[in-house]
Amino acid sequence: MQVILFLSVLLAAASAQSSYFSFSPAVGSGAGAAYTITGMGRITAVRTWEHSNSVISGIQLRYGFTWSPVAGNQRGNVNEIELFDDEFIVQISGKHSHWIYSLMIVTNRGRSLIAGQPVGHTFNMYASHPRAELRFLSGRHQHGIISSIASHWAVLSMPTNGTAD
């Protein structure tokens, strides 16, 4: 219910200023339970878990100093990227079929986190506005594996005093 309310508010805001918000539709099978990873302020770090040479089993975002709950699970090898000040996520690419097999998360500084194996169909997600950044992720997971992922992009208005909102 909270997810539906949150998405409704986001869609209402997007219709008011549609050029500042965009959505990259889900890829993968979409089997299992839904997840949404959200937080306050800018994303400052990303963690992924991957089964050895296989699928993405979990993903987690940090907003400011607070880590979100893990979507999926924490089984397998962990990969992490901590973002610099004024660095943000501008692209999510990877491979999928029934599961999400690989993820490449790219920042505006050209740094990336790469996890998983290049198996399946290619996908590429990015914002429609040139100053927009990743704000949250949604999708589904089943049996402790990410089965779909969608990305939500927006221009983050930062206060003029330089502190995060």
C-alpha positions in Angstrom: 0.0 0.0 0.0 2.8 2.4 0.8 4.5 1.6 -2.5 1.3 2.5 -4.4 0.9 5.7 -2.4 4.6 6.6 -3.0 4.3 5.9 -6.8 1.1 7.9 -7.0 2.7 10.9 -5.4 5.7 10.5 -7.7 3.5 10.3 -10.8 1.6 13.4 -9.7 4.8 15.3 -9.3 6.1 14.0 -12.6 3.0 15.3 -14.4 3.5 18.7 -12.9 7.1 18.9 -14.1 7.4 16.0 -16.5 10.8 17.0 -18.0 12.5 16.5 -14.6 11.3 13.0 -13.9 11.6 9.8 -16.0 11.1 6.1 -15.6 13.0 3.2 -17.1 10.5 0.3 -17.3 11.3 -3.0 -15.6 13.4 -5.7 -17.3 13.5 -9.4 -16.3 10.7 -11.9 -15.7 9.0 -9.9 -12.9 8.4 -13.1 -10.9 8.1 -13.0 -7.1 7.7 -10.3 -4.5 7.9 -6.6 -5.3 10.6 -4.3 -3.8 11.2 -0.6 -3.8 14.4 0.9 -2.6 14.0 4.6 -1.6 15.5 7.0 0.8 16.0 10.7 1.5 18.6 12.8 -0.3 21.2 11.7 -2.8 22.3 8.1 -3.3 25.8 7.9 -1.8 26.7 4.2 -2.2 25.5 1.0 -3.9 26.0 -2.6 -2.9 25.2 -5.7 -4.9 25.5 -9.4 -4.2 26.0 -12.0 -6.9 26.0 -15.7 -6.8 29.5 -16.9 -7.9 29.6 -16.4 -11.7 25.9 -16.2 -11.9 22.9 -14.0 -11.1 22.3 -10.9 -9.0 21.0 -12.0 -5.6 20.6 -8.6 -3.9 21.0 -4.9 -4.2 21.1 -2.1 -1.6 21.4 1.7 -1.8 22.7 4.2 0.7 21.1 7.6 1.0 23.3 10.0 2.9 24.6 7.8 5.7 21.6 5.4 5.9 21.5 2.1 4.1 18.2 0.9 2.7 16.9 -2.6 3.3 18.3 -5.2 0.9 16.2 -6.1 -2.1 16.7 -9.9 -2.6 19.3 -11.3 -0.2 22.9 -11.0 0.8 24.1 -14.3 -0.6 27.3 -14.5 -2.7 30.0 -12.1 -3.5 29.5 -8.4 -2.4 30.4 -5.5 -4.7 30.3 -1.9 -3.5 30.9 1.6 -4.8 30.9 4.6 -2.6 30.2 7.9 -4.5 32.2 11.1 -4.1 30.6 14.4 -3.2 28.6 15.7 -6.2 28.8 12.2 -7.9 25.6 10.5 -8.9 24.3 7.6 -10.9 23.4 8.3 -14.5 23.1 4.8 -16.1 22.2 1.3 -15.2 23.0 -1.4 -17.8 23.2 -5.2 -17.7 21.9 -8.5 -18.9 18.6 -10.3 -18.1 16.4 -13.2 -19.0 14.3 -14.7 -16.2 16.7 -13.2 -13.6 19.0 -10.2 -13.6 22.3 -11.7 -14.6 24.5 -8.6 -14.5 24.5 -5.0 -13.6 26.7 -2.1 -14.5 26.0 1.1 -12.5 27.7 4.2 -14.0 28.2 7.6 -12.4 28.5 11.1 -13.9 32.2 10.8 -13.2 32.6 7.8 -15.4 33.1 5.4 -12.5 31.2 2.1 -12.4 30.3 -0.9 -10.4 30.1 -4.1 -12.4 28.5 -7.3 -10.9 27.3 -10.6 -12.3 27.8 -12.4 -15.6 27.0 -11.2 -19.2 24.2 -13.7 -19.9 20.9 -13.0 -21.7 19.4 -9.8 -23.2 21.1 -6.4 -22.9 19.3 -3.5 -21.2 20.3 0.1 -20.7 18.5 2.6 -18.4 19.2 6.3 -18.2 17.3 9.5 -17.4 15.6 11.7 -20.1 16.8 14.9 -18.5 20.5 15.7 -18.7 20.8 16.7 -15.0 18.7 13.9 -13.6 20.1 11.1 -11.5 18.9 7.8 -10.1 16.4 8.4 -7.3 15.1 4.9 -6.5 14.8 1.4 -7.8 11.9 -1.0 -8.0 11.3 -4.5 -9.3 10.8 -8.0 -8.1 12.8 -10.8 -6.4 12.1 -14.5 -6.1 13.9 -17.3 -4.3 16.6 -14.8 -3.2 17.4 -13.6 -6.7 16.5 -10.3 -8.4 14.0 -11.2 -11.2 13.4 -7.6 -12.4 14.6 -4.1 -12.0 13.2 -0.7 -13.0 14.8 2.7 -12.4 13.3 6.1 -11.5 15.2 9.3 -12.3 14.8 12.9 -11.3 16.6 16.2 -11.0 17.6 16.5 -7.3 17.2 20.0 -6.1 20.0 20.6 -3.6 19.9 23.5 -1.1 22.1 26.5 -1.9 24.1 26.1 1.3 25.6 22.9 0.0 24.0 20.4 2.4 22.0 17.4 1.3 18.2 17.5 1.7 
